[in-house]
């Protein structure tokens, strides 16, 4: 889900919405969705770095646009 301020809500966003983040393509967006399914959603934004293929650089580019 994306809200009016352009924030991407990590626990609700679908694959298309997740791809609006910098450096996130279809495969990484799918990995984010799979991570949520296995772990029951993100408890904090830092947990985003635990998703396979998401490193500190991608996290830093996007952290201002991410919400829970």
C-alpha positions as CSV (number, residue, x, y, z in Angstrom):
1,X,0.0,0.0,0.0
2,X,1.2,3.5,-0.8
3,X,-0.3,6.4,1.1
4,X,-0.8,10.0,0.1
5,X,2.7,11.0,1.3
6,X,4.3,8.4,-1.0
7,X,5.2,6.1,1.8
8,X,5.3,2.4,0.9
9,X,3.8,0.3,3.7
10,X,6.0,-2.8,3.8
11,X,3.4,-5.0,5.5
12,X,0.6,-4.2,3.0
13,X,2.2,-3.3,-0.3
14,X,1.8,-5.7,-3.2
15,X,4.5,-6.7,-5.7
16,X,3.8,-3.8,-8.0
17,X,3.9,-1.2,-5.2
18,X,7.1,-2.7,-3.8
19,X,8.8,-2.2,-7.2
20,X,8.4,1.5,-6.8
21,X,11.2,1.4,-4.3
22,X,14.7,2.1,-5.7
23,X,16.6,-1.1,-6.6
24,X,13.6,-3.4,-6.1
25,X,12.6,-5.4,-9.2
26,X,10.1,-8.2,-9.5
27,X,12.3,-10.9,-7.9
28,X,13.2,-8.8,-4.8
29,X,9.5,-7.7,-4.5
30,X,8.5,-11.4,-4.5
31,X,11.2,-12.1,-1.9
32,X,9.7,-9.4,0.3
33,X,6.2,-10.9,0.0
34,X,7.6,-14.4,0.8
35,X,9.4,-13.0,3.8
36,X,6.2,-11.5,5.1
37,X,4.3,-14.8,4.6
38,X,7.0,-16.8,6.5
39,X,7.6,-14.3,9.3
40,X,4.2,-12.6,9.7
41,X,5.2,-9.2,8.6
42,X,7.8,-6.7,9.5
43,X,8.1,-5.6,13.1
44,X,10.3,-2.7,12.3
45,X,11.8,-1.1,9.2
46,X,15.4,-2.4,9.9
47,X,14.0,-5.9,9.5
48,X,13.7,-5.1,5.8
49,X,17.5,-5.8,5.5
50,X,16.8,-9.5,6.5
51,X,15.1,-10.1,3.1
52,X,17.4,-12.0,0.7
53,X,18.9,-9.6,-1.8
54,X,18.3,-6.5,0.2
55,X,21.5,-4.9,1.4
56,X,22.4,-1.8,3.3
57,X,22.7,0.3,0.1
58,X,19.1,-0.5,-1.0
59,X,17.8,0.0,2.6
60,X,19.5,3.5,2.8
61,X,18.1,4.6,-0.5
62,X,14.6,3.7,0.5
63,X,14.3,4.1,4.3
64,X,12.7,7.5,4.1
65,X,9.9,6.1,1.9
66,X,9.2,3.0,4.0
67,X,6.5,2.6,6.7
68,X,4.9,-0.3,8.5
